[in-house]
Amino acid sequence: MQILFAPLQGYTDFDFRNTHNAVYGHIDAYYTPFVRLESGGTFRPKDIKDISPERNTVPRLVPQLIASSHDEAVTIVTMLANQGYTEIDINMGCPHRLMTIRGKGAAILSSPEKVADVLSVTNDFPDITFTLKMRTGMENNDECLALAPIINASRLAHVTVHPRTGRQQYGDEADRDAFDRFAQACDKPLVFNGDLLTIDDIDAVTSRFPSLAGVMIGRGLLANPALAMEWRTGETLDDTRRRALLRRFVAELRTAYEARMQGESQLLMHLHPIWEYLYPEMAKRDRKRIVKSSKLAVYTRCVDEALR
Ligand SMILES: Cc1cc2nc3c(=O)[nH]c(=O)nc-3n(C[C@H](O)[C@H](O)[C@H](O)COP(=O)(O)O)c2cc1C
């Protein structure tokens, strides 16, 4: 059973992934936030930087693409293959309007013929292992059932399913019954994704779905970067050790960002987001002080106090 670190645009950039791996590890693969083609057919420099092999030190990194057509997918896969990647994930789950109005991400799930078109890219690159990350639908959870035959016929090593609709965005709970219905129809190895925040959550899905190929965790690892480590080792960290590791994690991440950021405000802009989720045990007031800090000295003092 693999533990996969979900892609989280705006949070899990290469410095974050490298630092997480160095401090906590116990992740079988890290996924990059999606790489997309701009309307002029170019790539965003930020995306290229994020996937560049020389900047990434995790043992297994899987870049992700988002596309609305076979041809667009071919262009992105070609670029990724030229960088040496042999494993690529395809996004059919992003619920954000910027993507869905272009027929990308979760929006594609309402159109079986478009899903088939994008997935046909897997036939063009026989040396590449493809995986799919999807929601259960855009409008309703049954859309995925109509897609199962297409997915079954595609060359996919596994399918990660986040059982929410695109419409739901991140509201309501991940629907494990919807995952179950899809699992009955899909014959690919499945990875469960959505709302796994604790060891008990991971245990609950792995016992309900014993044939899972893995779990993919996003926000649970942002909140507790030791979650995979604790699950794998069977050892729950006491608060002293938890805070010691967090101090090391935030210090090393800061050092990594300092090496490439220009000026205090750019550095703070990159440091603030992790505190939206990290260490849920901390007082709300302390979190607010960190996230609102506009001076590095204040940020440092607040973080030191919070993790003392
Ligand atoms: C801020 C944010 C950014 C995300 N970026 C991506 C992304 O680039 N690619 C992707 O497939 N999913 C993305 N997701 C979805 C997550 O990978 C994951 O599917 C979702 O958060 C549910 O899992 P979780 O409850 O473990 O976080 C993003 C989610 C959030 C909250």
The ligand as an SDF file (V2000), in Angstrom:
LIG
                    3D

 31 33  0  0  0  0  0  0  0  0999 V2000
   -4.7870   24.5870   -2.6620 C   0  0  0  0  0  0  0  0  0  0  0  0
   -4.9680   23.3070   -3.4070 C   0  0  0  0  0  0  0  0  0  0  0  0
   -4.2610   23.0980   -4.5940 C   0  0  0  0  0  0  0  0  0  0  0  0
   -4.4310   21.8950   -5.3180 C   0  0  0  0  0  0  0  0  0  0  0  0
   -3.6990   21.6980   -6.4630 N   0  0  0  0  0  0  0  0  0  0  0  0
   -3.8600   20.5200   -7.1580 C   0  0  0  0  0  0  0  0  0  0  0  0
   -3.1200   20.2310   -8.3500 C   0  0  0  0  0  0  0  0  0  0  0  0
   -2.3060   21.0080   -8.8460 O   0  0  0  0  0  0  0  0  0  0  0  0
   -3.3500   19.0400   -8.9560 N   0  0  0  0  0  0  0  0  0  0  0  0
   -4.2410   18.1190   -8.4660 C   0  0  0  0  0  0  0  0  0  0  0  0
   -4.4190   17.0510   -9.0270 O   0  0  0  0  0  0  0  0  0  0  0  0
   -4.9440   18.3790   -7.3460 N   0  0  0  0  0  0  0  0  0  0  0  0
   -4.7630   19.5340   -6.6770 C   0  0  0  0  0  0  0  0  0  0  0  0
   -5.4670   19.7400   -5.5330 N   0  0  0  0  0  0  0  0  0  0  0  0
   -6.3270   18.6650   -5.0020 C   0  0  0  0  0  0  0  0  0  0  0  0
   -5.5420   17.7910   -4.0330 C   0  0  0  0  0  0  0  0  0  0  0  0
   -4.4510   17.1540   -4.6660 O   0  0  0  0  0  0  0  0  0  0  0  0
   -6.4460   16.7130   -3.3990 C   0  0  0  0  0  0  0  0  0  0  0  0
   -7.0210   15.9630   -4.4270 O   0  0  0  0  0  0  0  0  0  0  0  0
   -7.5590   17.3220   -2.5560 C   0  0  0  0  0  0  0  0  0  0  0  0
   -7.0570   18.3320   -1.7110 O   0  0  0  0  0  0  0  0  0  0  0  0
   -8.2300   16.2330   -1.6950 C   0  0  0  0  0  0  0  0  0  0  0  0
   -7.2550   15.5610   -0.9170 O   0  0  0  0  0  0  0  0  0  0  0  0
   -6.9350   15.9540    0.6150 P   0  0  0  0  0  0  0  0  0  0  0  0
   -8.2450   15.9840    1.3440 O   0  0  0  0  0  0  0  0  0  0  0  0
   -6.0090   14.8650    1.0760 O   0  0  0  0  0  0  0  0  0  0  0  0
   -6.2870   17.3150    0.5900 O   0  0  0  0  0  0  0  0  0  0  0  0
   -5.3300   20.9240   -4.8310 C   0  0  0  0  0  0  0  0  0  0  0  0
   -6.0420   21.1500   -3.6410 C   0  0  0  0  0  0  0  0  0  0  0  0
   -5.8750   22.3110   -2.9270 C   0  0  0  0  0  0  0  0  0  0  0  0
   -6.6410   22.5080   -1.6420 C   0  0  0  0  0  0  0  0  0  0  0  0
  1  2  1  0
  2  3  1  0
  2 30  2  0
  3  4  2  0
  4  5  1  0
  4 28  1  0
  5  6  2  0
  6  7  1  0
  6 13  1  0
  7  8  2  0
  7  9  1  0
  9 10  1  0
 10 11  2  0
 10 12  1  0
 12 13  2  0
 13 14  1  0
 14 15  1  0
 14 28  1  0
 15 16  1  0
 16 17  1  0
 16 18  1  0
 18 19  1  0
 18 20  1  0
 20 21  1  0
 20 22  1  0
 22 23  1  0
 23 24  1  0
 24 25  2  0
 24 26  1  0
 24 27  1  0
 28 29  2  0
 29 30  1  0
 30 31  1  0
M  END
$$$$
